[in-house]
Amino acid sequence: MQIEDYAWMVRDLGERPSSLHLTDEHLYAGGWDGRLTCWHVDGEQRWTVQLPDRIQEMAHRDGAIFLTSGLFVMRVNSADGSVDWQVMTEGSADSIIFDSGNDHILVTSSVYDIEYGDFMESACWRIESTSGEILNVQRFSERPWHLSLQDGKFRLGLGRPRGGLLLVSENGEMEWNELGDESPVTCGVDGRSSQMYGHANGSISRWNGTTANLITTREHPVETIACTSDGLLLGLENGIVEALTEAGEESWSRQLEGPIIDAVVGMTISGSTTAWLQYRLAMGGGLAVCNALDGSEIAEFKFNCSPTAIATSEQFSAVATENGDIFLIEVELFQRRLSVAVDGEKSGEETEAESEGAGDLITVGEKRREMMAKLRRLRGE
């Protein structure tokens, strides 16, 4: 299967994409060399701007894109790409979230020592979102591998040596807490009423706001973690993806052909949420789309180069590869193309496929017109 045949549009960032962000109407793509481009989901490029360095993470709020770019935290006007303010951190600015209760930006940064091959110091920054004023900075030894918000506090899942969970209040007071396992945190996700953390030894911890407990332990380190409607989706170091119930029992698993890049939950297809699994190969990479409830395969795409980023919403999924290509997949078109592909194996000339509400008969001529419209979108016409 070629992903171009299922894409709503295909665009080229012009450099290796490092981060993607979707809103209801726009796709934002950030690159390893600092290029940030905005497209409307109808295919029109709205603007592009060159920023200082690799774009790590993005958050959208009230007409602005807040992002980390190399050393810097930046606020970019989402209407035209102009930079409202930028703040220099220490080392590399990593994660970023918006504290809507206080109109603050919360950011983590880390300093990496090339000689020792490890992180030396990290910091959390509280910044006023409109002016860019630094309100306070707190430093500590461990690199945070997950950033979230708890009652206006930083909630940081820490790596080695200490591990555990660090809470940092608005005035900078720090409180360290044990998690369900002493092993360093590698990833985390916010659930409906609690937070889940993956550990380097394969354990999964749950934090309920005051205490933590161990949910389960897998055989390999946890690389990625995401929430599904009835549990968790894990990406393990050995290339296995596992779906767990809330109690930690395995629902299904899948061995990918290579190391996991990311595993996220996406759009609903045929009444079920989907899991989007990116992985590397010796030459290139792949993307598997599965039913998140039972693991059954919906589609699998191979690439000549490795995937680098993914973003999902209820209507769209965006996938980037290291040659600069960005594929935007729209839920209704994707379902229609999947239906046509399945029915096309049974019939050559006429295929029944779901339309927007009726399940109309798509003739060869209609399919040709749809293909021409798709080509115009792909070319940006």
N, C-alpha and C positions, 0 to 999 in steps of 0.2 A: 504494500500500500504506500502511495506517495501522499505526503501530507498536503501538498499543493492542491490535490484534487478535492480536499475536504475543507480548505481554508476559505474564510470570508475575504481575507486580504493577505498579501505578502508584502513586507516592506524591508528595506535595507538600512540599517543604522549607520553603516559606513565604518564601523569598528566592532570589536568584540563586545556584545552586550553583557552587562554585569548585573542589571536590575531591571525589573518590569513592574509597572503599577497600573491597575485598571480602576477607572471610575465608571459611572453610568454612561458617560458619553465620550470618554477620552482614554487613550493608551499612551502612557509615558514610558520611554525606554532610555535607560542610562548605560553608558559604556565604560570600558576599562580605561580609556584615555580621557574621560570626562565629558563626552558628548551627551547632551540631553535633548531628546526630540519628543514633541507632542503631536499625535495624530488624533483627529476625530475618528470615531469608530466607523464612519461612512467612508474612510479612506483618505480624506484630505489632511495633508500635513499643515498644522497650525503654526508651528515655529520650531526652531532648533537653536541651541546655544552651546557654547564651549565653556565648561567649568574646569576648575583646577586639576582634578584627578579622578580616579575611579569612583563611580557612584555606587555606594554600597547598599543603602536602603532609602526608601522614600515613604512619606506619609502625606496625605492630602487633607486639607481643612480650610474652609472659608476662602476659597479663591487663591490658595497658595499651596505650593509643593514644598515641604520641608524635607531636606535630604542630607546625607553625609557624603562628602566628596574629598577623599584623601584626608588631610588634616582638618578640613573645614566642615562646619555645620552651616547650612545655607537655607534661606527662605527665597523661593523663586515664585514670581507672579505667574499663576497658571494661565492667564489670558495671553501674555506675550513673551514669556520666558525671561523677563528682566529680573535681575537679582536685587531683592529688597535689602538684604543684609547677609553678612557672613561672619562667622566666629571661628577663630583658630583654636583647635584643641591641642592635645599632646599625643604624638605618635600617629595613630590612625583613628578617625571617627568611625564607629562601628554601627551600633543600633540606634534607632530613633523612634519615639512615640510621642503622641500629643496628649497632654493632660487637659482635657476640656473643662474640668472643674475650676482650674486656675489660669487657663490660657497660657500654659507653660509648655515648652519643649523639653523632653527628657532624652538625654543622649549619653551613650557610653563611648569611651575611647580606650585604647590600649597601646602600650609601647612594647615592641618586639625587639629582642636582642639577637641579632644575626649570629654573633659569635657563639652564644650559648644555645641558640635554637629554641628559645622559650620567651614567654611574655614576662617582662620585668615589673611593670606597674600598670594599673588601670585607673580610670576615673569615671565618675558620673557627674554630668553637667545639667544644671537646671537653668533654662534660658527663657526669658520673656518672649512670647511668640511674635509680638508686633514690632518691638524695638530691637530685639536681638541682645538685650542686656543680660549679662551673665549674673544670675542671682546667687548661686553658690556652686562650689566644686568640692567633691570628696574623693580622696584617693585611697587605694588599697592594693594589695599584691596580686590578687587573682583576676584573670580575664573573665568577664561575664559572658556566658554563652546563650543567655536568654534574658530579655528585658520586658517587663510588664509593669502594670500599675495596680497598686492596692491602697485605696483610701488616700490618694494623693502622694503616696510614697513610691520610690523606686522599688521594684521587686526584681532582684538579680540572682539568677542561677549561676553559681561560681564554678570555675574550673579548678585545676590543682594550684597550690597544694591543699587549701582548706576545704574546697567543695562547699556544699550546703547552700543556704539561701540568705542573702543580705537585703535587709530593708533599710532604706535611707529616707528619712522624713524631709519635709519641706525646709526645715531649718538646718538640715545637714546631719542630724543625729543618726548613727548607724547601729543596727541591731542584727546580729548574726543568729541564724536558726539552723538546726539540724534538719536534714531531709530523711527520707526513708532508708537511705544508704549513704555511707561515707565516701563512696566513689565520686570522682569529679563529675559535675554536670556537663553534658555535651549538647543538649538541646532542650527546648521546652515549648509548651503550648498552653494557652488559656482555654479552659473548658467552660461549661455553663455556670458552674458553682465552685470550681476549684481549678488548680493548675497542675499540670503533669510535667515531670522532668525525666529525661532520659539520661542515663549514666554511662560512664566509660566501661563499666563491667557488665553492661546489659540490663541493669535494673531499671525499673520505672517507679518513681515516687509520686505521690499525690499530696499537694499542699492545700489545706482547706481555709487558710487565712490565719490560723493560730497554731496548728500542729500538722505533722506530716506522717504518712505511713507508706510502707512498701506495698506496691500492687503485685508485681511479678518480677522475675528475673529471666532474661533470655540468654542464649548461649554466646551472643556476640555483642559488641558495643553498639549502642543506639546512635545512628547518624542523624535521623530526622524523626519527628513526631508530629502528628496532626490528629484532630478530633473528627470522628464520624458521627452519624446520628445515633449510633448505639455503642460507641466505644472509641478505640484508638487505631490509628494507622501508623505503623512503625517501619522505618527503613533501617536495616541493620548493615553493619560493616561488610559482611560477606555477600551482599547483594540480594539478600532475602527481604521481601516485604511481608509483614504480618498484620492482619487485622485482629484486634482483641476486643472482647466485650468489656463493659465497665468493670467487671469483676476480674479482668486480666486473663480470661480464657481465650484461647485461639479460635477465631471464626474461620479464617482461611489464611493461606500463605502462598507466595509465588517466588520462585527463584528467578531473578533477572539474569540476563546474559553477561552482565558486567557490574562494576561497582555502582551503588546508588548515588545519584546527584540530589534528587529531591523526590518526595512523595507527598502529594497534596490532594485535598478533596475539591471537586469541581462541580460543574453543572449537573442538572438532573436530566437523565435520558430514559425515556420509557418508564417514568415513574420512580426511578432509582437514582440516588446520587452516584457520582463517579469518582474513581481514584485515578490520578494522573501520575505516572511513575517514570521519572527520567533516569537514564543510566548511561555509563560510558562503555565504549568498546575499544579494543586495541586500535581499530581504525574507525573513528566516528562514534556513533552512539545511537540511542533509541528512546522511544516514548511509548509506553504501554498505557492504554486507557481501559480500565476495568470497572465492573459493577462493584461499588464499595461495600455492598452487603454480603455478596457471596464470592467475589473475586473472579467471576466469569469475564473473559476477555471481550471487549467491545471493538477495539481496534489496536493495531500496533504499527508504528512508523519507524523506519530506520533513516539515519542521517549520515552523510559523508563526513561530518565533523561533529564534535561533541556538543550536546545541549549545554547551555550556560545559565538559563534563567527561565522561570515560569511564573505566571500570575493567573488567578482564576476568579470568576464571579458567577452569579447565577446565569448570566446570558453569554459570557465569553470566557475563552481560555486563550492566553497568549503564551507562545513558546519561542525561545530564542536559541540560536546556535552560534558557535564561535566565529563563523565567517561573516556575521552581521545580519543574517536573515532573521526576520521576526514574522511568525505565522499567527494570525488572529483567527480563531475558530468560533463561529456563532452557533448557538445551540440548535435552532430550528434548521438551519442549512446543514449542520453536521448530521442531525437525525435523518434528514431527507437523503443526504448522500449515502449514509450507511444503509438505508432502506433500498436505494437504487442499486448499490453494490451487491447486496444480498439477492435482490430480485433479478439483477442482471445476469447472475449465474444460471438462473432458470429460464430466462427469456431474453431474446436478443433485441427485439424491436420495440415492444411496448412494456412499460413497467408501472405497476401501481405503487405510488408513494404518498406519504402523508403531505397534504398541503397545510396551510395555516389553520384551517378548521374543518376541512371536509373530507380529506382523503381522495382527491380528484385523480383522474387518470392522466398521467403525463405522457404525451405522445413524443415521438422522435423530434418533431419540430419544436415542441415546447422545451425539450431538453437541450436542443441546439441554442435556443434563445437564452436559456439560463446559463449555458456555458459562455456565450458571448458576453453576457452581463458580468460574469465572473472574471473573464479576461480583462474587461475594462477596469474592474476594481483592482485587480492585481497590478495593472500598469499605472494605477493612480489617475486614470482619466476621469 
